[in-house]
């Protein structure tokens, strides 16, 4: 499984959603998964507005990106 951050730029706004799916190089599949997630969360009308955006960026995330509460490394402290 892989995490992908999908950024949609539309009318001076940036919307980011994270997709967890099988690892792939097919950016179209990742974008479609992101749009499906937006439709599930916010409805088809909102998704269609975002889909019309021509500015999409996809970034693979190498770790879960979520720090553990009280993690000294996240706070910039040495262990």
C-alpha positions as CSV (number, residue, x, y, z in Angstrom):
1,X,0.0,0.0,0.0
2,X,1.1,3.5,-0.7
3,X,0.0,7.0,0.4
4,X,-0.4,9.8,-2.2
5,X,-1.2,13.4,-1.5
6,X,-3.2,14.9,-4.3
7,X,-3.3,18.7,-4.6
8,X,-6.0,20.4,-6.7
9,X,-5.5,24.1,-7.4
10,X,-8.7,25.9,-8.3
11,X,-9.6,29.6,-8.2
12,X,-6.7,30.5,-5.9
13,X,-7.5,27.7,-3.5
14,X,-5.5,24.6,-2.8
15,X,-7.3,21.4,-1.7
16,X,-5.3,18.5,-0.6
17,X,-6.5,14.9,0.0
18,X,-4.5,11.8,0.8
19,X,-5.2,8.6,-0.9
20,X,-4.1,5.2,0.3
21,X,-4.1,2.6,-2.4
22,X,-1.9,0.0,-4.1
23,X,1.4,1.4,-5.3
24,X,1.2,2.6,-8.9
25,X,2.9,5.0,-11.4
26,X,-0.5,5.7,-13.1
27,X,-1.3,9.3,-12.1
28,X,-4.7,9.1,-13.7
29,X,-5.7,6.3,-11.4
30,X,-4.5,8.2,-8.4
31,X,-6.4,11.3,-9.5
32,X,-9.6,9.4,-10.1
33,X,-9.3,7.8,-6.6
34,X,-8.9,11.3,-5.1
35,X,-11.9,12.6,-7.0
36,X,-14.0,9.6,-5.8
37,X,-13.0,10.4,-2.3
38,X,-14.0,14.0,-2.7
39,X,-17.3,13.0,-4.1
40,X,-17.9,10.6,-1.2
41,X,-17.0,13.3,1.3
42,X,-18.5,16.5,-0.2
43,X,-20.8,15.3,-3.0
44,X,-20.7,15.1,-6.8
45,X,-21.4,18.8,-7.4
46,X,-18.3,19.8,-5.4
47,X,-16.2,17.1,-7.0
48,X,-17.2,18.2,-10.5
49,X,-16.1,21.8,-9.7
50,X,-12.7,20.5,-8.5
51,X,-12.4,18.1,-11.4
52,X,-12.6,21.0,-13.8
53,X,-9.3,22.3,-12.4
54,X,-6.4,21.9,-14.7
55,X,-3.8,22.1,-12.0
56,X,-3.2,18.8,-10.2
57,X,-0.1,17.6,-8.4
58,X,0.5,14.2,-7.0
59,X,3.1,13.5,-4.4
60,X,4.0,10.1,-3.0
61,X,4.3,10.0,0.8
62,X,7.1,7.7,2.1
63,X,5.9,7.5,5.7
64,X,2.6,7.9,7.4
65,X,3.5,11.6,8.1
66,X,1.6,11.5,11.4
67,X,3.8,12.1,14.4
68,X,3.1,10.2,17.6
69,X,1.9,12.3,20.5
70,X,4.8,13.2,22.7
71,X,7.4,12.2,20.1
72,X,10.6,14.0,21.2
73,X,12.0,13.8,17.6
74,X,8.9,15.6,16.2
75,X,9.5,18.4,18.8
76,X,13.1,18.8,17.6
77,X,14.5,17.2,20.7
78,X,17.2,14.6,20.7
79,X,16.4,11.3,22.5
